[in-house]
Amino acid sequence: MKIFAAILWMLLVSSAAAETFRGHLFIGPENETFYPCENSKGYWFLAPNKVQSHLVAEGLKKSSALSEQGVFVELAGKVGRKTKTSDGDYASTYPAFFHIQKVISISEVSKSDCQR
């Protein structure tokens, strides 16, 4: 079942063109969120395992508190479907999923991040 879900997810994500987004990303226990600069809404993010591992490894190099402080990222991805209660207690509190397809850059958080 997991394999089928992963294949379906990849087909859905690859069928739509990814856009480039910049913003703040947070990863930790019960926290996998992305807040784009252009939008005040945060999204629960989804990423393939390889991308997720890269985000964690590189994110920890840039932030000692990845869950609370986060990192500034440039990503290729897209906003997906609205979240539902069945998606879990944490994900369902966000308006939609953000599907990360590619990590372009990761850096430390600064006050001028979204002004660039």
Secondary structure, DSSP 4 states (H G I P E B T S, - for coil): -HHHHHHHHHHHHHHS--EEEEEEEEEETTEEEEEETT-S--EEEE--HHHHHHHHHHHHHH-S-TTTT-EEEEEEEEEEEEP-GGG-TTGGGSSEEEEEEEEEEEE---TTGGG-
